[in-house]
Amino acid sequence: MATASFRSSIDHHALFLQFSSTSSTSSDEIRSPAKFVRFHDMVTVALTYPKDDYDRSSAPVQPLSKEDVSEVLRLRLQMQRQSLQMYHEAYLLRKEVSIGTSTPASHVSYPSFTPMNTQQAVLSR
């Protein structure tokens, strides 16, 4: 199976439990406030371009090539790795703060995504 090489051997459920909050909440605490809709009394009418000036038809769909599918799978894998790295960095930061070896103010910024170099992914084919 072609996608098997892209799958990770990480147990996602265990990872979620590890990084999720340890406090338990009852169903009464989770209840959301009542939802409602309120309409404004004054309706604003805006004009748009005429049909002849603005084409609203959809673009024709072209099937993906094997290279396109491969690129999408590689980008998904890269995003998964970056997400897991971010979760791990956030976990370590929370652990340092809870132990008292660090304070959130001493960090310049919280973990963030590293910019994805799509050009490099294309050139590595």
Secondary structure in CASP SS format (residue, H / E / C, confidence):
PFRMAT SS
TARGET T0000
AUTHOR 0000-0000-0000
METHOD secondary structure of the structure
MODEL  1
M C 1.00
A H 1.00
T H 1.00
A H 1.00
S H 1.00
F H 1.00
R C 1.00
S C 1.00
S C 1.00
I C 1.00
D C 1.00
H H 1.00
H H 1.00
A H 1.00
L H 1.00
F H 1.00
L H 1.00
Q H 1.00
F H 1.00
S C 1.00
S C 1.00
T C 1.00
S C 1.00
S C 1.00
T C 1.00
S C 1.00
S H 1.00
D H 1.00
E H 1.00
I H 1.00
R C 1.00
S C 1.00
P C 1.00
A C 1.00
K C 1.00
F C 1.00
V C 1.00
R C 1.00
F C 1.00
H C 1.00
D C 1.00
M C 1.00
V C 1.00
T C 1.00
V C 1.00
A C 1.00
L C 1.00
T C 1.00
Y C 1.00
P C 1.00
K C 1.00
D C 1.00
D C 1.00
Y C 1.00
D C 1.00
R C 1.00
S C 1.00
S C 1.00
A C 1.00
P C 1.00
V C 1.00
Q C 1.00
P C 1.00
L C 1.00
S C 1.00
K H 1.00
E H 1.00
D H 1.00
V H 1.00
S H 1.00
E H 1.00
V H 1.00
L H 1.00
R H 1.00
L H 1.00
R H 1.00
L H 1.00
Q H 1.00
M H 1.00
Q H 1.00
R H 1.00
Q H 1.00
S H 1.00
L H 1.00
Q H 1.00
M H 1.00
Y H 1.00
H H 1.00
E H 1.00
A H 1.00
Y H 1.00
L H 1.00
L H 1.00
R H 1.00
K H 1.00
E H 1.00
V H 1.00
S H 1.00
I H 1.00
G C 1.00
T C 1.00
S C 1.00
T C 1.00
P H 1.00
A H 1.00
S H 1.00
H C 1.00
V C 1.00
S C 1.00
Y C 1.00
P C 1.00
S C 1.00
F C 1.00
T C 1.00
P C 1.00
M C 1.00
N C 1.00
T H 1.00
Q H 1.00
Q H 1.00
A H 1.00
V H 1.00
L H 1.00
S C 1.00
R C 1.00
END
